[in-house]
């Protein structure tokens, strides 16, 4: 019995290290994302420490903010329920709410670089939307 107890903590430590190292390569989605990086100040505005949307943000391509498991758009809020990373690809399932509806939405993303990604639409390969992370100044 003693040998099992001695192995168990070591095995748990190894598993946690492997899990952490695998997650380190996952795409960091946190931040504010827009379709045209030049429009960051036209889409997002700070109110104290809170980042939000300008009144006319949708006129400049709109965007979204990801913070942890929350995705916020101008007209919807989503909570990420499931995430699967596969190299540069990330698949998300999110529960979303607007003023009038609740829905489940699938997001298929591909990392282009650390501050650029593209949303893919399976079954419609010709359709994609590129997003750029707004960098704090």
N, C-alpha and C positions, 0 to 999 in steps of 0.2 A: 504494500500500500504506500509506503514512503516514497518509492521511486515514481509512482504515478503523480503524487503531489508535487514532487520536484520538477517533473517534466511539464506539468500543466501550466504553471506560470511562464515558463520559457516559451512554450508553444503559443500561449496567448500573446506574449510580447512580440514574437516573430510575426504572427498573423496581423497584429495591429501595425507593425512597421511595413509589412507588405501592402496592407490596405491603404496606409497613408501614402506610400510611394506611388501606388497606382493612381490615387486621386490627385496627386500633385500635377500630373500631366493633363488633368481635365481642364477644359476651357473655362476660364473665369468670365462669367456673364455679367457680373455686377457692374453697374454703371448706367449712364444715360446713352441711349443709342438713337441715331438719326440716319436718314437716307442720304443726306449731304452734310459732311462735316463742317462746311462753311456756315451752315444754318444753325449750329448749336445755340448761339445766343438768341436766335429768333424763335426757337422751339422751347428752350428751357430757361427758367428764371429761378433765382434763389429768393426765398422768403425766410430770412434768418438762416438757420442751418438746414431748412427743408428745401429740397429741389422739387420743382413743379413745372407745369406747362404754362407758356405764355397764352394770352387770350387768343392769338391768331396762329398758334402752333401748327394747326392742320393745314394752313395755307402754305407752309414751308416744308411739306412732306411728312410732318408729324414725327413720331418716334415713340419710344417707350423707356421705362426705367426699371432695372432689375436690382433688387436688394434682397439677398438671401433667396428665399423661396417665393418672393412676391414680384409680380410683374405688373407695372402700372402704366396704363395708357391714358390718354386724355378722357376717354369715355368708358373705360373698362378697367377692372382690377382682377388679377388672376393669382391663383396660388398654385405653385408647381407641386403636383402630386407624385410624379414619377420622372426620373431622368436616367437616360442611358447614354454613356459616352462610348464612342467607337472611333478612336483616332481623332481626326479633325471634325468628325460628325457628332452632333448632340441631338438626341430626340427627347422632347419634353411632352408630357401630358399635363395640362393645367385646367383647373376648375376656374371658370371666369364668370364675372357678374357685371352686368350693366344696369342702368336704371330700370330696364324692363325685362331682362332675361338672364337666366343662368345657363351655362353651357360648358361642355368639355371640349377643349381645343388641343390639337396636336401641333407642335412646332418642330420642324425638322431644320436644323441649322448646320452650317458648315463653316468652320473657322478658316478665314483667308490669311489673317495674321493676328497678333495679339489685340489689335484694335479694330478689326474689320471682320464681319461675318456676312453670310448670305442665308436668307430663309428660302428653303426649297419647298416645292409643292409636288409631292409624289403623284405621278400620273399626268403631270403637266410640266414636263422637263423644260419647256421653253419659258416658263414663268418662274422668276426668282426676284427677290428684293434684297439689295445690298444695304447693309447698315454699318455705320462707323461710330465708334465710341467717342463721346465728347470728353476731352481731357480737361481737367481742372487747371485754371490759370492762376 
